[in-house]
Amino acid sequence: MDGRKRSDIKPGIEVAIVLKKDQRSGNLTEGVVKNILTKSPQHPHGIKVRLEDGQVGRVKEIIE
């Protein structure tokens, strides 16, 4: 699953995000969602989340 729908993302799940500094390269960072920052039900570039380690980025992939 990709991370464009807010309903698919819940705190505590493992995701791969792209950080702002990595948007050009597309490098993904894996971590566990602490909270969801995007308010709208969907976003074309991915829902913005904060990971438990404090990093913020847009969800590109939900890791099952």
PQR file of N, CA, C, O and H, with PARSE charges and radii, in Angstrom:
ATOM      1  N   MET A   1       0.840  -1.202   0.000 -0.4000 1.5000
ATOM      2  CA  MET A   1       0.000   0.000   0.000 -0.0000 2.0000
ATOM      3  C   MET A   1       0.872   1.247   0.000  0.5500 1.7000
ATOM      4  O   MET A   1       1.913   1.307   0.654 -0.5500 1.4000
ATOM      5  N   ASP A   2       0.416   2.233  -0.750 -0.4000 1.5000
ATOM      6  CA  ASP A   2       1.129   3.510  -0.693 -0.0000 2.0000
ATOM      7  C   ASP A   2       0.504   4.357   0.417  0.5500 1.7000
ATOM      8  O   ASP A   2      -0.489   3.954   1.022 -0.5500 1.4000
ATOM      9  H   ASP A   2      -0.430   2.185  -1.281  0.4000 1.0000
ATOM     10  N   GLY A   3       1.070   5.499   0.678 -0.4000 1.5000
ATOM     11  CA  GLY A   3       0.642   6.295   1.829 -0.0000 2.0000
ATOM     12  C   GLY A   3      -0.157   7.524   1.473  0.5500 1.7000
ATOM     13  O   GLY A   3       0.014   8.572   2.097 -0.5500 1.4000
ATOM     14  H   GLY A   3       1.877   5.827   0.186  0.4000 1.0000
ATOM     15  N   ARG A   4      -1.033   7.422   0.475 -0.4000 1.5000
ATOM     16  CA  ARG A   4      -1.788   8.605   0.056 -0.0000 2.0000
ATOM     17  C   ARG A   4      -3.131   8.759   0.760  0.5500 1.7000
ATOM     18  O   ARG A   4      -3.739   9.827   0.687 -0.5500 1.4000
ATOM     19  H   ARG A   4      -1.172   6.571  -0.031  0.4000 1.0000
ATOM     20  N   LYS A   5      -3.612   7.711   1.445 -0.4000 1.5000
ATOM     21  CA  LYS A   5      -4.891   7.791   2.157 -0.0000 2.0000
ATOM     22  C   LYS A   5      -4.640   7.826   3.661  0.5500 1.7000
ATOM     23  O   LYS A   5      -3.968   6.955   4.214 -0.5500 1.4000
ATOM     24  H   LYS A   5      -3.118   6.843   1.505  0.4000 1.0000
ATOM     25  N   ARG A   6      -5.188   8.842   4.306 -0.4000 1.5000
ATOM     26  CA  ARG A   6      -4.996   9.014   5.750 -0.0000 2.0000
ATOM     27  C   ARG A   6      -5.576   7.839   6.534  0.5500 1.7000
ATOM     28  O   ARG A   6      -5.037   7.457   7.573 -0.5500 1.4000
ATOM     29  H   ARG A   6      -5.734   9.549   3.856  0.4000 1.0000
ATOM     30  N   SER A   7      -6.685   7.262   6.034 -0.4000 1.5000
ATOM     31  CA  SER A   7      -7.351   6.165   6.740 -0.0000 2.0000
ATOM     32  C   SER A   7      -6.494   4.896   6.816  0.5500 1.7000
ATOM     33  O   SER A   7      -6.730   4.044   7.673 -0.5500 1.4000
ATOM     34  H   SER A   7      -7.123   7.572   5.190  0.4000 1.0000
ATOM     35  N   ASP A   8      -5.494   4.762   5.921 -0.4000 1.5000
ATOM     36  CA  ASP A   8      -4.615   3.586   5.925 -0.0000 2.0000
ATOM     37  C   ASP A   8      -3.511   3.679   6.973  0.5500 1.7000
ATOM     38  O   ASP A   8      -2.850   2.684   7.274 -0.5500 1.4000
ATOM     39  H   ASP A   8      -5.302   5.454   5.225  0.4000 1.0000
ATOM     40  N   ILE A   9      -3.310   4.873   7.529 -0.4000 1.5000
ATOM     41  CA  ILE A   9      -2.156   5.115   8.406 -0.0000 2.0000
ATOM     42  C   ILE A   9      -2.632   5.322   9.831  0.5500 1.7000
ATOM     43  O   ILE A   9      -3.526   6.127  10.092 -0.5500 1.4000
ATOM     44  H   ILE A   9      -3.846   5.681   7.285  0.4000 1.0000
ATOM     45  N   LYS A  10      -2.018   4.581  10.754 -0.4000 1.5000
ATOM     46  CA  LYS A  10      -2.359   4.688  12.170 -0.0000 2.0000
ATOM     47  C   LYS A  10      -1.061   4.778  12.970  0.5500 1.7000
ATOM     48  O   LYS A  10      -0.049   4.199  12.574 -0.5500 1.4000
ATOM     49  H   LYS A  10      -1.291   3.927  10.542  0.4000 1.0000
ATOM     50  N   PRO A  11      -1.083   5.500  14.093 -0.5600 1.5000
ATOM     51  CA  PRO A  11       0.108   5.506  14.954  0.2800 2.0000
ATOM     52  C   PRO A  11       0.489   4.081  15.351  0.5500 1.7000
ATOM     53  O   PRO A  11      -0.378   3.268  15.672 -0.5500 1.4000
ATOM     54  N   GLY A  12       1.777   3.785  15.327 -0.4000 1.5000
ATOM     55  CA  GLY A  12       2.268   2.470  15.713 -0.0000 2.0000
ATOM     56  C   GLY A  12       2.586   1.549  14.552  0.5500 1.7000
ATOM     57  O   GLY A  12       3.204   0.504  14.756 -0.5500 1.4000
ATOM     58  H   GLY A  12       2.482   4.445  15.066  0.4000 1.0000
ATOM     59  N   ILE A  13       2.175   1.909  13.317 -0.4000 1.5000
ATOM     60  CA  ILE A  13       2.507   1.043  12.179 -0.0000 2.0000
ATOM     61  C   ILE A  13       3.864   1.439  11.602  0.5500 1.7000
ATOM     62  O   ILE A  13       4.318   2.572  11.759 -0.5500 1.4000
ATOM     63  H   ILE A  13       1.673   2.757  13.151  0.4000 1.0000
ATOM     64  N   GLU A  14       4.498   0.480  10.933 -0.4000 1.5000
ATOM     65  CA  GLU A  14       5.804   0.728  10.326 -0.0000 2.0000
ATOM     66  C   GLU A  14       5.614   1.208   8.889  0.5500 1.7000
ATOM     67  O   GLU A  14       4.850   0.631   8.115 -0.5500 1.4000
ATOM     68  H   GLU A  14       4.130  -0.441  10.805  0.4000 1.0000
ATOM     69  N   VAL A  15       6.334   2.285   8.557 -0.4000 1.5000
ATOM     70  CA  VAL A  15       6.210   2.887   7.229 -0.0000 2.0000
ATOM     71  C   VAL A  15       7.578   3.255   6.691  0.5500 1.7000
ATOM     72  O   VAL A  15       8.561   3.310   7.430 -0.5500 1.4000
ATOM     73  H   VAL A  15       6.955   2.753   9.185  0.4000 1.0000
ATOM     74  N   ALA A  16       7.626   3.508   5.377 -0.4000 1.5000
ATOM     75  CA  ALA A  16       8.809   4.085   4.738 -0.0000 2.0000
ATOM     76  C   ALA A  16       8.410   5.482   4.281  0.5500 1.7000
ATOM     77  O   ALA A  16       7.443   5.653   3.539 -0.5500 1.4000
ATOM     78  H   ALA A  16       6.827   3.464   4.777  0.4000 1.0000
ATOM     79  N   ILE A  17       9.177   6.491   4.739 -0.4000 1.5000
ATOM     80  CA  ILE A  17       8.871   7.874   4.380 -0.0000 2.0000
ATOM     81  C   ILE A  17      10.018   8.476   3.584  0.5500 1.7000
ATOM     82  O   ILE A  17      11.145   7.982   3.614 -0.5500 1.4000
ATOM     83  H   ILE A  17       9.963   6.353   5.341  0.4000 1.0000
ATOM     84  N   VAL A  18       9.707   9.553   2.870 -0.4000 1.5000
ATOM     85  CA  VAL A  18      10.745  10.339   2.217 -0.0000 2.0000
ATOM     86  C   VAL A  18      10.849  11.648   2.992  0.5500 1.7000
ATOM     87  O   VAL A  18       9.864  12.370   3.147 -0.5500 1.4000
ATOM     88  H   VAL A  18       8.791   9.955   2.846  0.4000 1.0000
ATOM     89  N   LEU A  19      12.053  11.944   3.477 -0.4000 1.5000
ATOM     90  CA  LEU A  19      12.301  13.181   4.206 -0.0000 2.0000
ATOM     91  C   LEU A  19      12.403  14.337   3.215  0.5500 1.7000
ATOM     92  O   LEU A  19      12.672  14.122   2.033 -0.5500 1.4000
ATOM     93  H   LEU A  19      12.853  11.358   3.351  0.4000 1.0000
ATOM     94  N   LYS A  20      12.191  15.554   3.691 -0.4000 1.5000
ATOM     95  CA  LYS A  20      12.262  16.737   2.830 -0.0000 2.0000
ATOM     96  C   LYS A  20      13.612  16.792   2.099  0.5500 1.7000
ATOM     97  O   LYS A  20      13.661  17.062   0.899 -0.5500 1.4000
ATOM     98  H   LYS A  20      11.972  15.729   4.651  0.4000 1.0000
ATOM     99  N   LYS A  21      14.699  16.536   2.827 -0.4000 1.5000
ATOM    100  CA  LYS A  21      16.038  16.617   2.219 -0.0000 2.0000
ATOM    101  C   LYS A  21      16.279  15.505   1.196  0.5500 1.7000
ATOM    102  O   LYS A  21      17.189  15.614   0.374 -0.5500 1.4000
ATOM    103  H   LYS A  21      14.659  16.317   3.802  0.4000 1.0000
ATOM    104  N   ASP A  22      15.478  14.438   1.235 -0.4000 1.5000
ATOM    105  CA  ASP A  22      15.657  13.299   0.328 -0.0000 2.0000
ATOM    106  C   ASP A  22      14.664  13.296  -0.838  0.5500 1.7000
ATOM    107  O   ASP A  22      14.633  12.340  -1.613 -0.5500 1.4000
ATOM    108  H   ASP A  22      14.739  14.349   1.902  0.4000 1.0000
ATOM    109  N   GLN A  23      13.853  14.350  -0.974 -0.4000 1.5000
ATOM    110  CA  GLN A  23      12.830  14.337  -2.017 -0.0000 2.0000
ATOM    111  C   GLN A  23      13.423  14.208  -3.423  0.5500 1.7000
ATOM    112  O   GLN A  23      12.854  13.521  -4.271 -0.5500 1.4000
ATOM    113  H   GLN A  23      13.878  15.126  -0.344  0.4000 1.0000
ATOM    114  N   ARG A  24      14.553  14.858  -3.672 -0.4000 1.5000
ATOM    115  CA  ARG A  24      15.176  14.759  -5.005 -0.0000 2.0000
ATOM    116  C   ARG A  24      15.742  13.371  -5.268  0.5500 1.7000
ATOM    117  O   ARG A  24      15.572  12.821  -6.356 -0.5500 1.4000
ATOM    118  H   ARG A  24      15.015  15.416  -2.983  0.4000 1.0000
ATOM    119  N   SER A  25      16.426  12.798  -4.255 -0.4000 1.5000
ATOM    120  CA  SER A  25      17.065  11.492  -4.443 -0.0000 2.0000
ATOM    121  C   SER A  25      16.067  10.342  -4.304  0.5500 1.7000
ATOM    122  O   SER A  25      16.270   9.274  -4.882 -0.5500 1.4000
ATOM    123  H   SER A  25      16.564  13.245  -3.371  0.4000 1.0000
ATOM    124  N   GLY A  26      14.993  10.552  -3.545 -0.4000 1.5000
ATOM    125  CA  GLY A  26      14.012   9.495  -3.337 -0.0000 2.0000
ATOM    126  C   GLY A  26      14.399   8.481  -2.278  0.5500 1.7000
ATOM    127  O   GLY A  26      13.756   7.439  -2.159 -0.5500 1.4000
ATOM    128  H   GLY A  26      14.828  11.420  -3.076  0.4000 1.0000
ATOM    129  N   ASN A  27      15.461   8.774  -1.491 -0.4000 1.5000
ATOM    130  CA  ASN A  27      15.862   7.864  -0.417 -0.0000 2.0000
ATOM    131  C   ASN A  27      14.745   7.729   0.597  0.5500 1.7000
ATOM    132  O   ASN A  27      14.150   8.723   1.012 -0.5500 1.4000
ATOM    133  H   ASN A  27      15.984   9.622  -1.588  0.4000 1.0000
ATOM    134  N   LEU A  28      14.456   6.488   1.000 -0.4000 1.5000
ATOM    135  CA  LEU A  28      13.395   6.237   1.969 -0.0000 2.0000
ATOM    136  C   LEU A  28      13.982   5.972   3.346  0.5500 1.7000
ATOM    137  O   LEU A  28      15.068   5.406   3.478 -0.5500 1.4000
ATOM    138  H   LEU A  28      14.939   5.680   0.663  0.4000 1.0000
ATOM    139  N   THR A  29      13.248   6.388   4.364 -0.4000 1.5000
ATOM    140  CA  THR A  29      13.620   6.177   5.752 -0.0000 2.0000
ATOM    141  C   THR A  29      12.505   5.369   6.399  0.5500 1.7000
ATOM    142  O   THR A  29      11.332   5.731   6.299 -0.5500 1.4000
ATOM    143  H   THR A  29      12.366   6.848   4.257  0.4000 1.0000
ATOM    144  N   GLU A  30      12.871   4.269   7.067 -0.4000 1.5000
ATOM    145  CA  GLU A  30      11.853   3.434   7.703 -0.0000 2.0000
ATOM    146  C   GLU A  30      11.724   3.788   9.176  0.5500 1.7000
ATOM    147  O   GLU A  30      12.695   4.177   9.825 -0.5500 1.4000
ATOM    148  H   GLU A  30      13.824   3.976   7.149  0.4000 1.0000
ATOM    149  N   GLY A  31      10.512   3.647   9.692 -0.4000 1.5000
ATOM    150  CA  GLY A  31      10.278   3.911  11.104 -0.0000 2.0000
ATOM    151  C   GLY A  31       8.838   3.650  11.472  0.5500 1.7000
ATOM    152  O   GLY A  31       8.034   3.212  10.649 -0.5500 1.4000
ATOM    153  H   GLY A  31       9.723   3.332   9.165  0.4000 1.0000
ATOM    154  N   VAL A  32       8.523   3.930  12.739 -0.4000 1.5000
ATOM    155  CA  VAL A  32       7.189   3.696  13.277 -0.0000 2.0000
ATOM    156  C   VAL A  32       6.494   5.047  13.458  0.5500 1.7000
ATOM    157  O   VAL A  32       7.080   5.987  13.994 -0.5500 1.4000
ATOM    158  H   VAL A  32       9.176   4.286  13.407  0.4000 1.0000
ATOM    159  N   VAL A  33       5.239   5.134  13.007 -0.4000 1.5000
ATOM    160  CA  VAL A  33       4.476   6.386  13.070 -0.0000 2.0000
ATOM    161  C   VAL A  33       4.171   6.756  14.521  0.5500 1.7000
ATOM    162  O   VAL A  33       3.642   5.949  15.285 -0.5500 1.4000
ATOM    163  H   VAL A  33       4.762   4.370  12.571  0.4000 1.0000
ATOM    164  N   LYS A  34       4.516   7.990  14.884 -0.4000 1.5000
ATOM    165  CA  LYS A  34       4.139   8.527  16.202 -0.0000 2.0000
ATOM    166  C   LYS A  34       2.839   9.305  16.082  0.5500 1.7000
ATOM    167  O   LYS A  34       1.904   9.073  16.848 -0.5500 1.4000
ATOM    168  H   LYS A  34       4.946   8.646  14.264  0.4000 1.0000
ATOM    169  N   ASN A  35       2.772  10.246  15.109 -0.4000 1.5000
ATOM    170  CA  ASN A  35       1.516  10.936  14.861 -0.0000 2.0000
ATOM    171  C   ASN A  35       1.409  11.382  13.415  0.5500 1.7000
ATOM    172  O   ASN A  35       2.403  11.481  12.695 -0.5500 1.4000
ATOM    173  H   ASN A  35       3.531  10.434  14.487  0.4000 1.0000
ATOM    174  N   ILE A  36       0.172  11.649  13.010 -0.4000 1.5000
ATOM    175  CA  ILE A  36      -0.140  12.024  11.632 -0.0000 2.0000
ATOM    176  C   ILE A  36      -0.279  13.540  11.585  0.5500 1.7000
ATOM    177  O   ILE A  36      -1.009  14.124  12.386 -0.5500 1.4000
ATOM    178  H   ILE A  36      -0.635  11.568  13.595  0.4000 1.0000
ATOM    179  N   LEU A  37       0.417  14.176  10.649 -0.4000 1.5000
ATOM    180  CA  LEU A  37       0.419  15.633  10.569 -0.0000 2.0000
ATOM    181  C   LEU A  37      -0.535  16.172   9.501  0.5500 1.7000
ATOM    182  O   LEU A  37      -1.003  17.304   9.621 -0.5500 1.4000
ATOM    183  H   LEU A  37       1.010  13.701   9.999  0.4000 1.0000
ATOM    184  N   THR A  38      -0.830  15.397   8.470 -0.4000 1.5000
ATOM    185  CA  THR A  38      -1.746  15.835   7.414 -0.0000 2.0000
ATOM    186  C   THR A  38      -3.183  15.711   7.907  0.5500 1.7000
ATOM    187  O   THR A  38      -3.582  14.672   8.432 -0.5500 1.4000
ATOM    188  H   THR A  38      -0.450  14.477   8.373  0.4000 1.0000
ATOM    189  N   LYS A  39      -3.949  16.773   7.733 -0.4000 1.5000
ATOM    190  CA  LYS A  39      -5.346  16.772   8.195 -0.0000 2.0000
ATOM    191  C   LYS A  39      -6.311  16.250   7.130  0.5500 1.7000
ATOM    192  O   LYS A  39      -7.346  15.678   7.472 -0.5500 1.4000
ATOM    193  H   LYS A  39      -3.625  17.617   7.306  0.4000 1.0000
ATOM    194  N   SER A  40      -5.989  16.437   5.840 -0.4000 1.5000
ATOM    195  CA  SER A  40      -6.921  16.044   4.780 -0.0000 2.0000
ATOM    196  C   SER A  40      -6.972  14.521   4.634  0.5500 1.7000
ATOM    197  O   SER A  40      -6.011  13.839   4.989 -0.5500 1.4000
ATOM    198  H   SER A  40      -5.148  16.902   5.562  0.4000 1.0000
ATOM    199  N   PRO A  41      -8.091  13.974   4.110 -0.5600 1.5000
ATOM    200  CA  PRO A  41      -8.240  12.515   4.004  0.2800 2.0000
ATOM    201  C   PRO A  41      -7.270  11.859   3.026  0.5500 1.7000
ATOM    202  O   PRO A  41      -6.981  10.669   3.154 -0.5500 1.4000
ATOM    203  N   GLN A  42      -6.760  12.618   2.046 -0.4000 1.5000
ATOM    204  CA  GLN A  42      -5.727  12.081   1.155 -0.0000 2.0000
ATOM    205  C   GLN A  42      -4.826  13.198   0.671  0.5500 1.7000
ATOM    206  O   GLN A  42      -5.177  14.376   0.737 -0.5500 1.4000
ATOM    207  H   GLN A  42      -6.994  13.584   1.942  0.4000 1.0000
ATOM    208  N   HIS A  43      -3.642  12.801   0.177 -0.4000 1.5000
ATOM    209  CA  HIS A  43      -2.678  13.758  -0.351 -0.0000 2.0000
ATOM    210  C   HIS A  43      -1.930  13.091  -1.495  0.5500 1.7000
ATOM    211  O   HIS A  43      -1.474  11.957  -1.347 -0.5500 1.4000
ATOM    212  H   HIS A  43      -3.357  11.844   0.124  0.4000 1.0000
ATOM    213  N   PRO A  44      -1.793  13.768  -2.636 -0.5600 1.5000
ATOM    214  CA  PRO A  44      -1.173  13.130  -3.809  0.2800 2.0000
ATOM    215  C   PRO A  44       0.294  12.745  -3.617  0.5500 1.7000
ATOM    216  O   PRO A  44       0.784  11.845  -4.300 -0.5500 1.4000
ATOM    217  N   HIS A  45       1.005  13.408  -2.699 -0.4000 1.5000
ATOM    218  CA  HIS A  45       2.428  13.094  -2.479 -0.0000 2.0000
ATOM    219  C   HIS A  45       2.659  12.234  -1.251  0.5500 1.7000
ATOM    220  O   HIS A  45       3.805  11.926  -0.921 -0.5500 1.4000
ATOM    221  H   HIS A  45       0.608  14.139  -2.144  0.4000 1.0000
ATOM    222  N   GLY A  46       1.592  11.841  -0.567 -0.4000 1.5000
ATOM    223  CA  GLY A  46       1.723  11.017   0.632 -0.0000 2.0000
ATOM    224  C   GLY A  46       1.349  11.798   1.879  0.5500 1.7000
ATOM    225  O   GLY A  46       1.544  13.011   1.950 -0.5500 1.4000
ATOM    226  H   GLY A  46       0.661  12.091  -0.835  0.4000 1.0000
ATOM    227  N   ILE A  47       0.811  11.092   2.855 -0.4000 1.5000
ATOM    228  CA  ILE A  47       0.414  11.697   4.125 -0.0000 2.0000
ATOM    229  C   ILE A  47       1.672  12.024   4.932  0.5500 1.7000
ATOM    230  O   ILE A  47       2.571  11.191   5.045 -0.5500 1.4000
ATOM    231  H   ILE A  47       0.653  10.106   2.798  0.4000 1.0000
ATOM    232  N   LYS A  48       1.735  13.228   5.489 -0.4000 1.5000
ATOM    233  CA  LYS A  48       2.902  13.636   6.283 -0.0000 2.0000
ATOM    234  C   LYS A  48       2.749  13.109   7.704  0.5500 1.7000
ATOM    235  O   LYS A  48       1.707  13.283   8.335 -0.5500 1.4000
ATOM    236  H   LYS A  48       1.004  13.904   5.397  0.4000 1.0000
ATOM    237  N   VAL A  49       3.805  12.461   8.199 -0.4000 1.5000
ATOM    238  CA  VAL A  49       3.793  11.882   9.545 -0.0000 2.0000
ATOM    239  C   VAL A  49       5.079  12.226  10.286  0.5500 1.7000
ATOM    240  O   VAL A  49       6.088  12.592   9.683 -0.5500 1.4000
ATOM    241  H   VAL A  49       4.652  12.319   7.687  0.4000 1.0000
ATOM    242  N   ARG A  50       5.018  12.100  11.614 -0.4000 1.5000
ATOM    243  CA  ARG A  50       6.219  12.192  12.450 -0.0000 2.0000
ATOM    244  C   ARG A  50       6.494  10.795  12.966  0.5500 1.7000
ATOM    245  O   ARG A  50       5.599  10.138  13.497 -0.5500 1.4000
ATOM    246  H   ARG A  50       4.198  11.804  12.104  0.4000 1.0000
ATOM    247  N   LEU A  51       7.728  10.336  12.814 -0.4000 1.5000
ATOM    248  CA  LEU A  51       8.124   9.023  13.322 -0.0000 2.0000
ATOM    249  C   LEU A  51       8.455   9.115  14.802  0.5500 1.7000
ATOM    250  O   LEU A  51       8.617  10.210  15.341 -0.5500 1.4000
ATOM    251  H   LEU A  51       8.455  10.870  12.383  0.4000 1.0000
ATOM    252  N   GLU A  52       8.555   7.969  15.457 -0.4000 1.5000
ATOM    253  CA  GLU A  52       8.864   7.942  16.888 -0.0000 2.0000
ATOM    254  C   GLU A  52      10.223   8.558  17.204  0.5500 1.7000
ATOM    255  O   GLU A  52      10.439   9.033  18.320 -0.5500 1.4000
ATOM    256  H   GLU A  52       8.424   7.079  15.019  0.4000 1.0000
ATOM    257  N   ASP A  53      11.153   8.557  16.228 -0.4000 1.5000
ATOM    258  CA  ASP A  53      12.469   9.177  16.458 -0.0000 2.0000
ATOM    259  C   ASP A  53      12.473  10.674  16.144  0.5500 1.7000
ATOM    260  O   ASP A  53      13.516  11.321  16.231 -0.5500 1.4000
ATOM    261  H   ASP A  53      10.978   8.171  15.322  0.4000 1.0000
ATOM    262  N   GLY A  54      11.299  11.235  15.774 -0.4000 1.5000
ATOM    263  CA  GLY A  54      11.182  12.669  15.561 -0.0000 2.0000
ATOM    264  C   GLY A  54      11.302  13.136  14.121  0.5500 1.7000
ATOM    265  O   GLY A  54      11.055  14.307  13.832 -0.5500 1.4000
ATOM    266  H   GLY A  54      10.451  10.709  15.703  0.4000 1.0000
ATOM    267  N   GLN A  55      11.677  12.243  13.210 -0.4000 1.5000
ATOM    268  CA  GLN A  55      11.816  12.632  11.809 -0.0000 2.0000
ATOM    269  C   GLN A  55      10.433  12.817  11.173  0.5500 1.7000
ATOM    270  O   GLN A  55       9.491  12.091  11.489 -0.5500 1.4000
ATOM    271  H   GLN A  55      11.878  11.292  13.444  0.4000 1.0000
ATOM    272  N   VAL A  56      10.327  13.813  10.262 -0.4000 1.5000
ATOM    273  CA  VAL A  56       9.063  14.126   9.606 -0.0000 2.0000
ATOM    274  C   VAL A  56       9.222  13.934   8.112  0.5500 1.7000
ATOM    275  O   VAL A  56      10.209  14.369   7.519 -0.5500 1.4000
ATOM    276  H   VAL A  56      11.093  14.403  10.006  0.4000 1.0000
ATOM    277  N   GLY A  57       8.232  13.273   7.505 -0.4000 1.5000
ATOM    278  CA  GLY A  57       8.268  13.089   6.057 -0.0000 2.0000
ATOM    279  C   GLY A  57       6.937  12.560   5.562  0.5500 1.7000
ATOM    280  O   GLY A  57       6.002  12.355   6.337 -0.5500 1.4000
ATOM    281  H   GLY A  57       7.430  12.920   7.988  0.4000 1.0000
ATOM    282  N   ARG A  58       6.868  12.343   4.250 -0.4000 1.5000
ATOM    283  CA  ARG A  58       5.638  11.845   3.635 -0.0000 2.0000
ATOM    284  C   ARG A  58       5.739  10.342   3.411  0.5500 1.7000
ATOM    285  O   ARG A  58       6.761   9.837   2.948 -0.5500 1.4000
ATOM    286  H   ARG A  58       7.627  12.510   3.620  0.4000 1.0000
ATOM    287  N   VAL A  59       4.660   9.635   3.746 -0.4000 1.5000
ATOM    288  CA  VAL A  59       4.620   8.182   3.629 -0.0000 2.0000
ATOM    289  C   VAL A  59       4.620   7.787   2.153  0.5500 1.7000
ATOM    290  O   VAL A  59       3.779   8.247   1.381 -0.5500 1.4000
ATOM    291  H   VAL A  59       3.829  10.045   4.122  0.4000 1.0000
ATOM    292  N   LYS A  60       5.561   6.939   1.769 -0.4000 1.5000
ATOM    293  CA  LYS A  60       5.621   6.409   0.414 -0.0000 2.0000
ATOM    294  C   LYS A  60       5.196   4.945   0.367  0.5500 1.7000
ATOM    295  O   LYS A  60       4.770   4.442  -0.673 -0.5500 1.4000
ATOM    296  H   LYS A  60       6.245   6.566   2.396  0.4000 1.0000
ATOM    297  N   GLU A  61       5.318   4.275   1.498 -0.4000 1.5000
ATOM    298  CA  GLU A  61       5.018   2.837   1.532 -0.0000 2.0000
ATOM    299  C   GLU A  61       4.654   2.431   2.957  0.5500 1.7000
ATOM    300  O   GLU A  61       5.272   2.878   3.924 -0.5500 1.4000
ATOM    301  H   GLU A  61       5.664   4.683   2.343  0.4000 1.0000
ATOM    302  N   ILE A  62       3.644   1.580   3.067 -0.4000 1.5000
ATOM    303  CA  ILE A  62       3.273   1.015   4.365 -0.0000 2.0000
ATOM    304  C   ILE A  62       3.869  -0.392   4.414  0.5500 1.7000
ATOM    305  O   ILE A  62       3.604  -1.223   3.545 -0.5500 1.4000
ATOM    306  H   ILE A  62       3.142   1.217   2.281  0.4000 1.0000
ATOM    307  N   ILE A  63       4.679  -0.644   5.446 -0.4000 1.5000
ATOM    308  CA  ILE A  63       5.376  -1.936   5.569 -0.0000 2.0000
ATOM    309  C   ILE A  63       4.514  -2.869   6.401  0.5500 1.7000
ATOM    310  O   ILE A  63       4.182  -2.566   7.547 -0.5500 1.4000
ATOM    311  H   ILE A  63       4.894   0.031   6.152  0.4000 1.0000
ATOM    312  N   GLU A  64       4.154  -4.002   5.818 -0.4000 1.5000
ATOM    313  CA  GLU A  64       3.278  -4.963   6.515 -0.0000 2.0000
ATOM    314  C   GLU A  64       4.107  -5.897   7.367  0.5500 1.7000
ATOM    315  O   GLU A  64       3.559  -6.777   8.031 -0.5500 1.4000
ATOM    316  H   GLU A  64       4.424  -4.247   4.887  0.4000 1.0000
TER
END
